[in-house]
Amino acid sequence: VVTAELNEKYRRQFSFDVFSYEKGMSVPSGANIKWFDYDRLPKTMEIRSRRTGDYILLKDGGRKTVKSFMTDAKIPAASRGKIPVLSVGSLVLWIVGYRMGESFRVTDDTRRIFEIKYDPAE
């Protein structure tokens, strides 16, 4: 069973679901909903604010610091600490509302989906 530890300020903003995946299902592309390969995820993840040393894995196998990503995306410095991240230690799986890392994306081998929805209005 995968669990996500939530920083208290984010508790009402996120919802989670697990369900079976069939090849050909349309993976959502919205900024506030993401699907992960449930069977490849670590057992515990955390939703929190960014920290020094956080990084995200890229398609080419490289990595980028969250700080560099936010700078390149022109996110105002005053807003950066308010953006939640889904992480396992310093590995960030999702910069919520912006970018999902490559680590646990849905593939043709995926059997179960871990769906995370974010509602910033909560």
C-alpha positions as CSV (number, residue, x, y, z in Angstrom):
1,V,0.0,0.0,0.0
2,V,1.4,3.4,-1.0
3,T,0.9,6.2,1.3
4,A,1.4,9.9,0.9
5,E,2.3,12.0,4.0
6,L,0.7,15.4,3.7
7,N,2.0,18.5,5.2
8,E,-1.0,19.7,7.2
9,K,-1.6,22.8,5.1
10,Y,-2.2,20.6,2.0
11,R,-4.4,18.0,3.6
12,R,-7.7,19.2,2.0
13,Q,-6.2,20.1,-1.4
14,F,-5.3,16.5,-2.5
15,S,-7.3,13.4,-3.2
16,F,-6.0,10.0,-4.2
17,D,-7.3,6.9,-6.0
18,V,-5.9,3.5,-7.1
19,F,-7.4,1.6,-10.0
20,S,-6.6,-0.8,-12.8
21,Y,-4.9,0.4,-16.0
22,E,-5.7,-1.0,-19.4
23,K,-3.5,-0.2,-22.4
24,G,-4.9,2.6,-24.5
25,M,-6.5,4.4,-21.5
26,S,-6.1,8.2,-22.0
27,V,-3.6,9.6,-19.4
28,P,-4.8,13.0,-18.2
29,S,-2.8,15.9,-19.3
30,G,-4.1,18.6,-16.9
31,A,-1.9,20.5,-14.6
32,N,-3.8,19.4,-11.4
33,I,-4.2,15.7,-12.0
34,K,-1.4,13.1,-12.5
35,W,-1.2,9.4,-12.9
36,F,1.7,7.3,-11.6
37,D,2.6,3.6,-12.0
38,Y,1.4,2.4,-8.6
39,D,3.4,-0.8,-8.6
40,R,6.7,1.0,-9.2
41,L,6.1,3.8,-6.6
42,P,8.0,3.7,-3.3
43,K,5.7,2.8,-0.3
44,T,5.9,6.3,1.2
45,M,5.9,9.7,-0.4
46,E,5.5,13.2,0.9
47,I,3.6,16.3,-0.2
48,R,5.4,19.3,1.1
49,S,7.1,22.6,0.1
50,R,10.3,22.5,-1.8
51,R,13.7,22.1,0.0
52,T,17.3,22.8,-0.9
53,G,18.6,19.9,-3.0
54,D,15.3,18.8,-4.5
55,Y,15.5,17.6,-8.1
56,I,13.4,16.2,-10.8
57,L,14.3,13.5,-13.3
58,L,14.1,14.4,-17.0
59,K,13.2,12.3,-20.1
60,D,16.8,12.2,-21.3
61,G,17.9,10.6,-18.0
62,G,19.3,13.8,-16.6
63,R,18.1,15.7,-13.7
64,K,17.3,19.3,-12.9
65,T,17.0,21.0,-9.5
66,V,13.6,22.3,-8.6
67,K,15.2,25.7,-8.0
68,S,16.5,25.7,-11.6
69,F,13.1,24.5,-13.0
70,M,11.3,27.3,-11.2
71,T,13.8,29.9,-12.3
72,D,13.5,28.7,-16.0
73,A,9.7,28.6,-15.7
74,K,9.8,32.2,-14.5
75,I,7.9,31.4,-11.4
76,P,8.1,34.5,-9.1
77,A,10.5,33.9,-6.2
78,A,7.8,34.9,-3.7
79,S,5.5,32.1,-5.0
80,R,8.0,29.3,-5.1
81,G,7.7,28.2,-1.5
82,K,3.9,28.0,-1.9
83,I,4.0,25.4,-4.6
84,P,3.6,21.8,-3.2
85,V,5.9,19.0,-4.4
86,L,5.3,15.2,-4.3
87,S,8.6,13.7,-3.3
88,V,10.5,10.7,-2.1
89,G,13.4,12.3,-0.2
90,S,15.0,14.8,-2.5
91,L,13.6,13.1,-5.6
92,V,10.6,15.2,-6.7
93,L,7.9,13.2,-8.6
94,W,5.7,16.2,-9.3
95,I,6.0,19.9,-9.0
96,V,2.3,20.4,-8.5
97,G,0.6,22.4,-11.2
98,Y,3.8,22.5,-13.3
99,R,5.9,19.4,-14.1
100,M,5.9,15.7,-13.5
101,G,9.2,13.8,-13.3
102,E,10.0,10.8,-15.4
103,S,10.5,8.3,-12.6
104,F,7.1,6.6,-12.3
105,R,5.2,7.6,-15.4
106,V,2.6,5.3,-16.8
107,T,4.0,2.9,-19.4
108,D,2.6,-0.1,-21.5
109,D,3.7,-2.3,-18.6
110,T,1.6,-0.4,-16.0
111,R,-1.1,-2.5,-14.3
112,R,-2.4,-0.1,-11.6
113,I,-2.7,3.6,-11.5
114,F,-2.1,5.9,-8.5
115,E,-4.1,9.0,-9.3
116,I,-3.5,12.3,-7.5
117,K,-5.8,15.3,-7.9
118,Y,-5.0,18.7,-6.6
119,D,-7.6,21.4,-5.9
120,P,-5.9,24.7,-5.1
121,A,-9.2,26.2,-4.0
122,E,-9.6,24.0,-0.9
